[in-house]
Amino acid sequence: MISINSTTKHTIKKKVAKAAPVNKAVKSKETKRGTAPPLKPKNFSSVEKVAEVTNLSTDEFKAAVDEIFRQVLGGQPSLFGGKGIGAPRTASTSTDRQGAAADLAMLVKEKGTITVLKKLGVLQKVEQNLIPNGIGAVFGNEKGLNPGGGMKRITSKASLASMGSLETDNIDTASTIVSDSRRGKTSPPEAREGCLLFIRALAEIVGKSSEPFVVPLLAAALEECSSSSSSVREAAEDTTKSIISLSNEYAVAHLIFPVLFEAIHSPEWRVKAIALQQMSETAVLHPRQTSRLLPKIIPVITSQVWDTKPQVTKAAKDALLACCQTNINPDVAPAIPAVVQAICKPNDTVKAIDELKATTFVATVDASTLSILCPVLSRGLKDKLAINKRSCCVVIENMSRLVETPEAVAPFGPLLVPELKKVAENVQFEEIRDAALAALGALTKALGHSSIDTALSAIMKEESDRIEAEQKRIEEERTAEIEREEELRKREEEERKLWKEAMEAQRQLNALALKEEEEKKAEEKKKKELAKKGTKSAVGTCQACGLKKCKKSCMFYGK
């Protein structure tokens, strides 16, 4: 028998809680796609094989290019695959199309971009598969910001002379491009994937000589990022990265960013996410040009920070940080992460203001620096705590003393001057009111005005002019919409009238045909009645004896 006393020791095994299993599916879903491996030729890996094709006659070379381009679109290498009609056929895979695209790019590199892309019509075939309605109809959203296509505003600004679609008047301004099923594209996904792979091969293999033909197709590649086919989406994303890497610094302001801005306004969230990612890539490749465009970039990216899709939100935050870090002002550089965090998360505005308050401004403050700081400072001036308003006033005063030109700070005057005036008039603490007046005086001097009242009147006039221009634009759009609806109504009435006339004509024709049919039936019936009453048949013989001249024994003799 076991005895238990005071010296007995008991050990209790502790249950260790098992760690929750990691959701691998969610983890893999959040990871980004890596960089795709470079495209490699399938048949033209050596110079000798390329020379065999380039040394052919003009007609033979054109036939070879057409054959390779057919493989790029997903066709078989030759009739029945070159193995006869009885051999089994295999469908074209993405690997086959990648190899064919690289082969065609090798021919373009050896023979010349003008010869293959323009003279042989390869570029026109690519556009027919990717943008059948023309470059002007890309990113269209009939019910959103860009009715009929957002790119039509860019084609007049950027030099797109290399685009074959601009040589023909095939821009459909009434297009409603929203998804794969509604884009009006009859080309199969394999063909569109092959065209995208060919554009990527041009960027990777041919290089700078293909830039005038490849960079204008950035909009088409971005649009295909919303395709319902995963292979097309991946090819479009890789192609977009290759185009951005190929583009030179002079195309950033006039072509790259305008196209990315229009892509961000697309109704498809995948297009938005990829466009924001490419903004980050452009900021890394061309920081100087990106820094100059910050006054235009920041408002566009900020509008996507609170998107409903988490992928777009994350891409917007990353793009905003990458673009803001291109700023060349060394004084603001340490505070940029805090400022970007405050733009994305308004609750962190006070932390960003504290960072800026500890900043000593020594370098010249340009427009790009102001575009980063002014949104946070304007929000800080609206804070409930008076001490935070004072911090913003101190930062604005220090910053305004080093403004480069009045033109640099002019776009941000309406954002800061009214709020500073409210602080100077409404805050009960005299020290904070004095700080607001000092900041308002420094900002007024930076704007190029002699007094605060002059600055306020100028800003109010600019605001009223802007409001009038905006109202005028809205009225013009409304008038154009009414005219468009009236034209559509008249067209529908005309079509309805023509349809009624056609229906009435068809009804009359049917009535005439029915009347003719009835008259014909009546005539036949009359003939049958007469034939029944007569003794002679249709051929003139007697219906009783069958002779033309009846015998005396016939019952119809003498009749």
Order of alpha helices (4+ residues) and beta strands (2+ residues): alpha-alpha-alpha-alpha-alpha-alpha-alpha-alpha-alpha-alpha-alpha-alpha-alpha-alpha-alpha-alpha-alpha-alpha-alpha-alpha-alpha-alpha
